Amino acid sequence: CLIVRVKTKTKSHKASLTEDFQQMKQLVLEEKKKKVLDGWIRQKQTKTYVRINDNWRNCEFKYPGWIKQGS
C-alpha cells in the first residue's frame, strides 16, 4: 500500500532557460554525474574480484557482469 500526499502545488508552465536555468543546470549536472559513476563502476568491475554468496548469484544486478562465465 502506498500513500501519496501533495505538499505544495505550483502553477504549471513551459520550461524556459530564463525562468528555469538553475533547475535545468542541476538536472544536466546530475545526469553527467550518473554517467561518470556508471563508467567508473563498469571499468572497476572488470579489474576487481568480488565474491558473491551462492544465495545471491541468481539476483538481477543493476550492473551486469558481476557473475563471470565459468564461475
PDB file of N, CA, C and O in Angstrom:
ATOM      1  N   CYS A   1       0.847  -1.171   0.000  1.00  0.00           N
ATOM      2  CA  CYS A   1       0.000   0.000   0.000  1.00  0.00           C
ATOM      3  C   CYS A   1       0.898   1.241   0.000  1.00  0.00           C
ATOM      4  O   CYS A   1       1.906   1.277   0.706  1.00  0.00           O
ATOM      5  N   LEU A   2       0.551   2.211  -0.754  1.00  0.00           N
ATOM      6  CA  LEU A   2       1.326   3.434  -0.866  1.00  0.00           C
ATOM      7  C   LEU A   2       0.409   4.621  -0.658  1.00  0.00           C
ATOM      8  O   LEU A   2      -0.654   4.711  -1.272  1.00  0.00           O
ATOM      9  N   ILE A   3       0.817   5.523   0.200  1.00  0.00           N
ATOM     10  CA  ILE A   3       0.047   6.736   0.450  1.00  0.00           C
ATOM     11  C   ILE A   3       0.853   7.914  -0.085  1.00  0.00           C
ATOM     12  O   ILE A   3       2.017   8.095   0.270  1.00  0.00           O
ATOM     13  N   VAL A   4       0.229   8.701  -0.933  1.00  0.00           N
ATOM     14  CA  VAL A   4       0.883   9.862  -1.523  1.00  0.00           C
ATOM     15  C   VAL A   4       0.203  11.107  -0.997  1.00  0.00           C
ATOM     16  O   VAL A   4      -1.024  11.186  -0.933  1.00  0.00           O
ATOM     17  N   ARG A   5       1.022  12.082  -0.619  1.00  0.00           N
ATOM     18  CA  ARG A   5       0.474  13.330  -0.098  1.00  0.00           C
ATOM     19  C   ARG A   5       1.085  14.498  -0.866  1.00  0.00           C
ATOM     20  O   ARG A   5       2.306  14.571  -1.007  1.00  0.00           O
ATOM     21  N   VAL A   6       0.268  15.396  -1.354  1.00  0.00           N
ATOM     22  CA  VAL A   6       0.752  16.574  -2.068  1.00  0.00           C
ATOM     23  C   VAL A   6       1.083  17.634  -1.025  1.00  0.00           C
ATOM     24  O   VAL A   6       0.219  18.059  -0.257  1.00  0.00           O
ATOM     25  N   LYS A   7       2.347  18.054  -1.008  1.00  0.00           N
ATOM     26  CA  LYS A   7       2.771  19.067  -0.043  1.00  0.00           C
ATOM     27  C   LYS A   7       2.540  20.478  -0.555  1.00  0.00           C
ATOM     28  O   LYS A   7       2.045  21.340   0.171  1.00  0.00           O
ATOM     29  N   THR A   8       2.901  20.703  -1.803  1.00  0.00           N
ATOM     30  CA  THR A   8       2.714  22.038  -2.383  1.00  0.00           C
ATOM     31  C   THR A   8       2.300  21.912  -3.838  1.00  0.00           C
ATOM     32  O   THR A   8       2.584  20.909  -4.493  1.00  0.00           O
ATOM     33  N   LYS A   9       1.644  22.913  -4.323  1.00  0.00           N
ATOM     34  CA  LYS A   9       1.265  22.987  -5.728  1.00  0.00           C
ATOM     35  C   LYS A   9       1.939  24.210  -6.325  1.00  0.00           C
ATOM     36  O   LYS A   9       2.017  25.267  -5.699  1.00  0.00           O
ATOM     37  N   THR A  10       2.416  24.046  -7.532  1.00  0.00           N
ATOM     38  CA  THR A  10       2.967  25.185  -8.246  1.00  0.00           C
ATOM     39  C   THR A  10       2.237  25.316  -9.566  1.00  0.00           C
ATOM     40  O   THR A  10       1.796  24.328 -10.153  1.00  0.00           O
ATOM     41  N   LYS A  11       2.120  26.527 -10.014  1.00  0.00           N
ATOM     42  CA  LYS A  11       1.431  26.774 -11.268  1.00  0.00           C
ATOM     43  C   LYS A  11       2.264  26.194 -12.406  1.00  0.00           C
ATOM     44  O   LYS A  11       3.474  26.415 -12.459  1.00  0.00           O
ATOM     45  N   SER A  12       1.639  25.464 -13.306  1.00  0.00           N
ATOM     46  CA  SER A  12       2.367  24.844 -14.411  1.00  0.00           C
ATOM     47  C   SER A  12       2.764  25.891 -15.448  1.00  0.00           C
ATOM     48  O   SER A  12       2.067  26.884 -15.657  1.00  0.00           O
ATOM     49  N   HIS A  13       3.899  25.640 -16.089  1.00  0.00           N
ATOM     50  CA  HIS A  13       4.367  26.500 -17.166  1.00  0.00           C
ATOM     51  C   HIS A  13       5.360  25.724 -18.013  1.00  0.00           C
ATOM     52  O   HIS A  13       5.919  24.720 -17.571  1.00  0.00           O
ATOM     53  N   LYS A  14       5.574  26.196 -19.228  1.00  0.00           N
ATOM     54  CA  LYS A  14       6.584  25.587 -20.089  1.00  0.00           C
ATOM     55  C   LYS A  14       7.946  26.016 -19.578  1.00  0.00           C
ATOM     56  O   LYS A  14       8.158  27.176 -19.224  1.00  0.00           O
ATOM     57  N   ALA A  15       8.869  25.058 -19.546  1.00  0.00           N
ATOM     58  CA  ALA A  15      10.216  25.369 -19.088  1.00  0.00           C
ATOM     59  C   ALA A  15      10.901  26.311 -20.080  1.00  0.00           C
ATOM     60  O   ALA A  15      10.775  26.164 -21.295  1.00  0.00           O
ATOM     61  N   SER A  16      11.622  27.273 -19.530  1.00  0.00           N
ATOM     62  CA  SER A  16      12.389  28.193 -20.361  1.00  0.00           C
ATOM     63  C   SER A  16      13.731  28.449 -19.697  1.00  0.00           C
ATOM     64  O   SER A  16      13.849  28.367 -18.474  1.00  0.00           O
ATOM     65  N   LEU A  17      14.731  28.756 -20.490  1.00  0.00           N
ATOM     66  CA  LEU A  17      16.064  29.000 -19.930  1.00  0.00           C
ATOM     67  C   LEU A  17      16.070  30.185 -18.970  1.00  0.00           C
ATOM     68  O   LEU A  17      16.779  30.170 -17.963  1.00  0.00           O
ATOM     69  N   THR A  18      15.297  31.186 -19.275  1.00  0.00           N
ATOM     70  CA  THR A  18      15.326  32.372 -18.410  1.00  0.00           C
ATOM     71  C   THR A  18      14.713  32.095 -17.035  1.00  0.00           C
ATOM     72  O   THR A  18      15.214  32.589 -16.025  1.00  0.00           O
ATOM     73  N   GLU A  19      13.655  31.324 -16.990  1.00  0.00           N
ATOM     74  CA  GLU A  19      12.978  31.064 -15.711  1.00  0.00           C
ATOM     75  C   GLU A  19      13.512  29.831 -14.987  1.00  0.00           C
ATOM     76  O   GLU A  19      13.495  29.789 -13.757  1.00  0.00           O
ATOM     77  N   ASP A  20      13.983  28.831 -15.725  1.00  0.00           N
ATOM     78  CA  ASP A  20      14.304  27.541 -15.118  1.00  0.00           C
ATOM     79  C   ASP A  20      15.763  27.122 -15.308  1.00  0.00           C
ATOM     80  O   ASP A  20      16.071  25.931 -15.265  1.00  0.00           O
ATOM     81  N   PHE A  21      16.653  28.073 -15.514  1.00  0.00           N
ATOM     82  CA  PHE A  21      18.045  27.745 -15.798  1.00  0.00           C
ATOM     83  C   PHE A  21      18.670  26.910 -14.692  1.00  0.00           C
ATOM     84  O   PHE A  21      19.325  25.912 -14.991  1.00  0.00           O
ATOM     85  N   GLN A  22      18.497  27.273 -13.439  1.00  0.00           N
ATOM     86  CA  GLN A  22      19.136  26.552 -12.333  1.00  0.00           C
ATOM     87  C   GLN A  22      18.631  25.112 -12.230  1.00  0.00           C
ATOM     88  O   GLN A  22      19.422  24.197 -12.001  1.00  0.00           O
ATOM     89  N   GLN A  23      17.336  24.904 -12.394  1.00  0.00           N
ATOM     90  CA  GLN A  23      16.794  23.550 -12.343  1.00  0.00           C
ATOM     91  C   GLN A  23      17.329  22.703 -13.504  1.00  0.00           C
ATOM     92  O   GLN A  23      17.697  21.544 -13.314  1.00  0.00           O
ATOM     93  N   MET A  24      17.370  23.290 -14.705  1.00  0.00           N
ATOM     94  CA  MET A  24      17.883  22.562 -15.860  1.00  0.00           C
ATOM     95  C   MET A  24      19.365  22.264 -15.689  1.00  0.00           C
ATOM     96  O   MET A  24      19.826  21.170 -16.014  1.00  0.00           O
ATOM     97  N   LYS A  25      20.097  23.226 -15.185  1.00  0.00           N
ATOM     98  CA  LYS A  25      21.522  23.032 -14.947  1.00  0.00           C
ATOM     99  C   LYS A  25      21.744  21.886 -13.970  1.00  0.00           C
ATOM    100  O   LYS A  25      22.622  21.048 -14.175  1.00  0.00           O
ATOM    101  N   GLN A  26      20.944  21.853 -12.904  1.00  0.00           N
ATOM    102  CA  GLN A  26      21.056  20.803 -11.897  1.00  0.00           C
ATOM    103  C   GLN A  26      20.737  19.428 -12.495  1.00  0.00           C
ATOM    104  O   GLN A  26      21.427  18.453 -12.200  1.00  0.00           O
ATOM    105  N   LEU A  27      19.706  19.345 -13.326  1.00  0.00           N
ATOM    106  CA  LEU A  27      19.348  18.086 -13.970  1.00  0.00           C
ATOM    107  C   LEU A  27      20.468  17.583 -14.881  1.00  0.00           C
ATOM    108  O   LEU A  27      20.794  16.396 -14.872  1.00  0.00           O
ATOM    109  N   VAL A  28      21.049  18.477 -15.657  1.00  0.00           N
ATOM    110  CA  VAL A  28      22.136  18.101 -16.560  1.00  0.00           C
ATOM    111  C   VAL A  28      23.351  17.656 -15.757  1.00  0.00           C
ATOM    112  O   VAL A  28      23.994  16.665 -16.104  1.00  0.00           O
ATOM    113  N   LEU A  29      23.669  18.376 -14.693  1.00  0.00           N
ATOM    114  CA  LEU A  29      24.809  18.026 -13.847  1.00  0.00           C
ATOM    115  C   LEU A  29      24.617  16.653 -13.204  1.00  0.00           C
ATOM    116  O   LEU A  29      25.554  15.855 -13.162  1.00  0.00           O
ATOM    117  N   GLU A  30      23.427  16.373 -12.709  1.00  0.00           N
ATOM    118  CA  GLU A  30      23.138  15.063 -12.108  1.00  0.00           C
ATOM    119  C   GLU A  30      23.277  13.944 -13.137  1.00  0.00           C
ATOM    120  O   GLU A  30      23.797  12.872 -12.827  1.00  0.00           O
ATOM    121  N   GLU A  31      22.810  14.196 -14.363  1.00  0.00           N
ATOM    122  CA  GLU A  31      22.919  13.186 -15.418  1.00  0.00           C
ATOM    123  C   GLU A  31      24.386  12.919 -15.764  1.00  0.00           C
ATOM    124  O   GLU A  31      24.777  11.772 -15.976  1.00  0.00           O
ATOM    125  N   LYS A  32      25.186  13.970 -15.821  1.00  0.00           N
ATOM    126  CA  LYS A  32      26.623  13.794 -16.089  1.00  0.00           C
ATOM    127  C   LYS A  32      27.288  13.007 -14.969  1.00  0.00           C
ATOM    128  O   LYS A  32      28.125  12.145 -15.235  1.00  0.00           O
ATOM    129  N   LYS A  33      26.928  13.290 -13.720  1.00  0.00           N
ATOM    130  CA  LYS A  33      27.488  12.560 -12.578  1.00  0.00           C
ATOM    131  C   LYS A  33      27.142  11.078 -12.669  1.00  0.00           C
ATOM    132  O   LYS A  33      27.992  10.224 -12.418  1.00  0.00           O
ATOM    133  N   LYS A  34      25.898  10.772 -13.027  1.00  0.00           N
ATOM    134  CA  LYS A  34      25.479   9.378 -13.172  1.00  0.00           C
ATOM    135  C   LYS A  34      26.288   8.666 -14.246  1.00  0.00           C
ATOM    136  O   LYS A  34      26.702   7.521 -14.063  1.00  0.00           O
ATOM    137  N   LYS A  35      26.513   9.355 -15.380  1.00  0.00           N
ATOM    138  CA  LYS A  35      27.286   8.757 -16.473  1.00  0.00           C
ATOM    139  C   LYS A  35      28.716   8.465 -16.044  1.00  0.00           C
ATOM    140  O   LYS A  35      29.248   7.392 -16.328  1.00  0.00           O
ATOM    141  N   VAL A  36      29.341   9.421 -15.358  1.00  0.00           N
ATOM    142  CA  VAL A  36      30.724   9.239 -14.908  1.00  0.00           C
ATOM    143  C   VAL A  36      30.804   8.090 -13.910  1.00  0.00           C
ATOM    144  O   VAL A  36      31.698   7.249 -14.005  1.00  0.00           O
ATOM    145  N   LEU A  37      29.874   8.045 -12.951  1.00  0.00           N
ATOM    146  CA  LEU A  37      29.861   6.978 -11.956  1.00  0.00           C
ATOM    147  C   LEU A  37      29.619   5.622 -12.611  1.00  0.00           C
ATOM    148  O   LEU A  37      30.261   4.632 -12.258  1.00  0.00           O
ATOM    149  N   ASP A  38      28.700   5.581 -13.556  1.00  0.00           N
ATOM    150  CA  ASP A  38      28.416   4.336 -14.273  1.00  0.00           C
ATOM    151  C   ASP A  38      29.664   3.838 -14.998  1.00  0.00           C
ATOM    152  O   ASP A  38      29.992   2.654 -14.922  1.00  0.00           O
ATOM    153  N   GLY A  39      30.351   4.720 -15.691  1.00  0.00           N
ATOM    154  CA  GLY A  39      31.571   4.349 -16.391  1.00  0.00           C
ATOM    155  C   GLY A  39      32.654   3.871 -15.442  1.00  0.00           C
ATOM    156  O   GLY A  39      33.356   2.902 -15.730  1.00  0.00           O
ATOM    157  N   TRP A  40      32.790   4.547 -14.314  1.00  0.00           N
ATOM    158  CA  TRP A  40      33.798   4.174 -13.314  1.00  0.00           C
ATOM    159  C   TRP A  40      33.518   2.784 -12.750  1.00  0.00           C
ATOM    160  O   TRP A  40      34.428   1.967 -12.612  1.00  0.00           O
ATOM    161  N   ILE A  41      32.253   2.521 -12.425  1.00  0.00           N
ATOM    162  CA  ILE A  41      31.878   1.207 -11.881  1.00  0.00           C
ATOM    163  C   ILE A  41      32.145   0.118 -12.905  1.00  0.00           C
ATOM    164  O   ILE A  41      32.718  -0.919 -12.569  1.00  0.00           O
ATOM    165  N   ARG A  42      31.741   0.334 -14.140  1.00  0.00           N
ATOM    166  CA  ARG A  42      31.946  -0.683 -15.177  1.00  0.00           C
ATOM    167  C   ARG A  42      33.434  -0.930 -15.432  1.00  0.00           C
ATOM    168  O   ARG A  42      33.833  -2.065 -15.691  1.00  0.00           O
ATOM    169  N   GLN A  43      34.254   0.111 -15.364  1.00  0.00           N
ATOM    170  CA  GLN A  43      35.694  -0.047 -15.575  1.00  0.00           C
ATOM    171  C   GLN A  43      36.323  -0.795 -14.401  1.00  0.00           C
ATOM    172  O   GLN A  43      37.142  -1.690 -14.613  1.00  0.00           O
ATOM    173  N   LYS A  44      35.959  -0.447 -13.181  1.00  0.00           N
ATOM    174  CA  LYS A  44      36.499  -1.110 -11.999  1.00  0.00           C
ATOM    175  C   LYS A  44      36.014  -2.543 -11.890  1.00  0.00           C
ATOM    176  O   LYS A  44      36.724  -3.413 -11.385  1.00  0.00           O
ATOM    177  N   GLN A  45      34.813  -2.784 -12.361  1.00  0.00           N
ATOM    178  CA  GLN A  45      34.209  -4.109 -12.279  1.00  0.00           C
ATOM    179  C   GLN A  45      35.052  -5.150 -13.011  1.00  0.00           C
ATOM    180  O   GLN A  45      35.114  -6.303 -12.584  1.00  0.00           O
ATOM    181  N   THR A  46      35.698  -4.759 -14.104  1.00  0.00           N
ATOM    182  CA  THR A  46      36.493  -5.710 -14.874  1.00  0.00           C
ATOM    183  C   THR A  46      37.786  -6.086 -14.166  1.00  0.00           C
ATOM    184  O   THR A  46      38.362  -7.131 -14.466  1.00  0.00           O
ATOM    185  N   LYS A  47      38.259  -5.259 -13.229  1.00  0.00           N
ATOM    186  CA  LYS A  47      39.551  -5.482 -12.578  1.00  0.00           C
ATOM    187  C   LYS A  47      39.434  -5.850 -11.101  1.00  0.00           C
ATOM    188  O   LYS A  47      40.448  -6.054 -10.434  1.00  0.00           O
ATOM    189  N   THR A  48      38.219  -5.936 -10.590  1.00  0.00           N
ATOM    190  CA  THR A  48      38.015  -6.152  -9.162  1.00  0.00           C
ATOM    191  C   THR A  48      37.404  -7.527  -8.917  1.00  0.00           C
ATOM    192  O   THR A  48      36.457  -7.932  -9.590  1.00  0.00           O
ATOM    193  N   TYR A  49      37.967  -8.235  -7.939  1.00  0.00           N
ATOM    194  CA  TYR A  49      37.414  -9.527  -7.559  1.00  0.00           C
ATOM    195  C   TYR A  49      36.349  -9.299  -6.488  1.00  0.00           C
ATOM    196  O   TYR A  49      36.597  -8.646  -5.474  1.00  0.00           O
ATOM    197  N   VAL A  50      35.187  -9.837  -6.729  1.00  0.00           N
ATOM    198  CA  VAL A  50      34.086  -9.759  -5.772  1.00  0.00           C
ATOM    199  C   VAL A  50      33.530 -11.157  -5.612  1.00  0.00           C
ATOM    200  O   VAL A  50      33.180 -11.814  -6.592  1.00  0.00           O
ATOM    201  N   ARG A  51      33.452 -11.607  -4.375  1.00  0.00           N
ATOM    202  CA  ARG A  51      32.864 -12.925  -4.111  1.00  0.00           C
ATOM    203  C   ARG A  51      31.395 -12.720  -3.777  1.00  0.00           C
ATOM    204  O   ARG A  51      31.047 -11.974  -2.862  1.00  0.00           O
ATOM    205  N   ILE A  52      30.548 -13.391  -4.531  1.00  0.00           N
ATOM    206  CA  ILE A  52      29.111 -13.269  -4.330  1.00  0.00           C
ATOM    207  C   ILE A  52      28.597 -14.580  -3.764  1.00  0.00           C
ATOM    208  O   ILE A  52      28.807 -15.645  -4.346  1.00  0.00           O
ATOM    209  N   ASN A  53      27.931 -14.495  -2.642  1.00  0.00           N
ATOM    210  CA  ASN A  53      27.359 -15.647  -1.966  1.00  0.00           C
ATOM    211  C   ASN A  53      26.423 -16.385  -2.926  1.00  0.00           C
ATOM    212  O   ASN A  53      25.716 -15.759  -3.716  1.00  0.00           O
ATOM    213  N   ASP A  54      26.424 -17.707  -2.853  1.00  0.00           N
ATOM    214  CA  ASP A  54      25.577 -18.514  -3.736  1.00  0.00           C
ATOM    215  C   ASP A  54      24.103 -18.134  -3.641  1.00  0.00           C
ATOM    216  O   ASP A  54      23.370 -18.264  -4.622  1.00  0.00           O
ATOM    217  N   ASN A  55      23.660 -17.669  -2.484  1.00  0.00           N
ATOM    218  CA  ASN A  55      22.255 -17.266  -2.321  1.00  0.00           C
ATOM    219  C   ASN A  55      21.893 -16.060  -3.178  1.00  0.00           C
ATOM    220  O   ASN A  55      20.717 -15.848  -3.473  1.00  0.00           O
ATOM    221  N   TRP A  56      22.882 -15.267  -3.584  1.00  0.00           N
ATOM    222  CA  TRP A  56      22.638 -14.027  -4.316  1.00  0.00           C
ATOM    223  C   TRP A  56      23.021 -14.126  -5.793  1.00  0.00           C
ATOM    224  O   TRP A  56      22.832 -13.163  -6.537  1.00  0.00           O
ATOM    225  N   ARG A  57      23.550 -15.257  -6.229  1.00  0.00           N
ATOM    226  CA  ARG A  57      24.055 -15.381  -7.598  1.00  0.00           C
ATOM    227  C   ARG A  57      22.967 -15.257  -8.673  1.00  0.00           C
ATOM    228  O   ARG A  57      23.269 -14.878  -9.804  1.00  0.00           O
ATOM    229  N   ASN A  58      21.733 -15.564  -8.344  1.00  0.00           N
ATOM    230  CA  ASN A  58      20.651 -15.503  -9.329  1.00  0.00           C
ATOM    231  C   ASN A  58      19.912 -14.170  -9.315  1.00  0.00           C
ATOM    232  O   ASN A  58      18.902 -14.012 -10.000  1.00  0.00           O
ATOM    233  N   CYS A  59      20.405 -13.224  -8.546  1.00  0.00           N
ATOM    234  CA  CYS A  59      19.755 -11.910  -8.466  1.00  0.00           C
ATOM    235  C   CYS A  59      19.999 -11.113  -9.742  1.00  0.00           C
ATOM    236  O   CYS A  59      20.960 -11.350 -10.474  1.00  0.00           O
ATOM    237  N   GLU A  60      19.120 -10.180  -9.981  1.00  0.00           N
ATOM    238  CA  GLU A  60      19.303  -9.265 -11.106  1.00  0.00           C
ATOM    239  C   GLU A  60      20.034  -8.038 -10.571  1.00  0.00           C
ATOM    240  O   GLU A  60      19.487  -7.288  -9.762  1.00  0.00           O
ATOM    241  N   PHE A  61      21.267  -7.834 -11.024  1.00  0.00           N
ATOM    242  CA  PHE A  61      22.087  -6.725 -10.556  1.00  0.00           C
ATOM    243  C   PHE A  61      21.897  -5.497 -11.440  1.00  0.00           C
ATOM    244  O   PHE A  61      21.611  -5.618 -12.631  1.00  0.00           O
ATOM    245  N   LYS A  62      22.056  -4.328 -10.856  1.00  0.00           N
ATOM    246  CA  LYS A  62      21.941  -3.087 -11.623  1.00  0.00           C
ATOM    247  C   LYS A  62      23.003  -3.044 -12.716  1.00  0.00           C
ATOM    248  O   LYS A  62      22.726  -2.638 -13.844  1.00  0.00           O
ATOM    249  N   TYR A  63      24.216  -3.462 -12.377  1.00  0.00           N
ATOM    250  CA  TYR A  63      25.318  -3.515 -13.338  1.00  0.00           C
ATOM    251  C   TYR A  63      25.590  -4.973 -13.664  1.00  0.00           C
ATOM    252  O   TYR A  63      26.054  -5.716 -12.800  1.00  0.00           O
ATOM    253  N   PRO A  64      25.313  -5.402 -14.893  1.00  0.00           N
ATOM    254  CA  PRO A  64      25.556  -6.798 -15.254  1.00  0.00           C
ATOM    255  C   PRO A  64      27.049  -7.087 -15.297  1.00  0.00           C
ATOM    256  O   PRO A  64      27.864  -6.172 -15.418  1.00  0.00           O
ATOM    257  N   GLY A  65      27.402  -8.362 -15.197  1.00  0.00           N
ATOM    258  CA  GLY A  65      28.790  -8.757 -15.326  1.00  0.00           C
ATOM    259  C   GLY A  65      29.469  -9.092 -14.012  1.00  0.00           C
ATOM    260  O   GLY A  65      30.663  -9.391 -13.996  1.00  0.00           O
ATOM    261  N   TRP A  66      28.732  -9.049 -12.910  1.00  0.00           N
ATOM    262  CA  TRP A  66      29.337  -9.403 -11.626  1.00  0.00           C
ATOM    263  C   TRP A  66      29.633 -10.890 -11.560  1.00  0.00           C
ATOM    264  O   TRP A  66      30.619 -11.303 -10.949  1.00  0.00           O
ATOM    265  N   ILE A  67      28.781 -11.701 -12.186  1.00  0.00           N
ATOM    266  CA  ILE A  67      28.987 -13.134 -12.226  1.00  0.00           C
ATOM    267  C   ILE A  67      29.705 -13.449 -13.531  1.00  0.00           C
ATOM    268  O   ILE A  67      29.135 -13.305 -14.613  1.00  0.00           O
ATOM    269  N   LYS A  68      30.949 -13.877 -13.425  1.00  0.00           N
ATOM    270  CA  LYS A  68      31.738 -14.188 -14.613  1.00  0.00           C
ATOM    271  C   LYS A  68      31.346 -15.568 -15.127  1.00  0.00           C
ATOM    272  O   LYS A  68      30.992 -16.447 -14.341  1.00  0.00           O
ATOM    273  N   GLN A  69      31.408 -15.760 -16.434  1.00  0.00           N
ATOM    274  CA  GLN A  69      31.093 -17.049 -17.039  1.00  0.00           C
ATOM    275  C   GLN A  69      32.108 -18.076 -16.564  1.00  0.00           C
ATOM    276  O   GLN A  69      33.304 -17.786 -16.522  1.00  0.00           O
ATOM    277  N   GLY A  70      31.652 -19.271 -16.206  1.00  0.00           N
ATOM    278  CA  GLY A  70      32.520 -20.331 -15.729  1.00  0.00           C
ATOM    279  C   GLY A  70      32.833 -20.222 -14.245  1.00  0.00           C
ATOM    280  O   GLY A  70      33.669 -20.971 -13.738  1.00  0.00           O
ATOM    281  N   SER A  71      32.166 -19.285 -13.523  1.00  0.00           N
ATOM    282  CA  SER A  71      32.392 -19.121 -12.081  1.00  0.00           C
ATOM    283  C   SER A  71      31.380 -19.904 -11.297  1.00  0.00           C
ATOM    284  O   SER A  71      31.409 -19.890 -10.067  1.00  0.00           O
TER     285      SER A  71
END
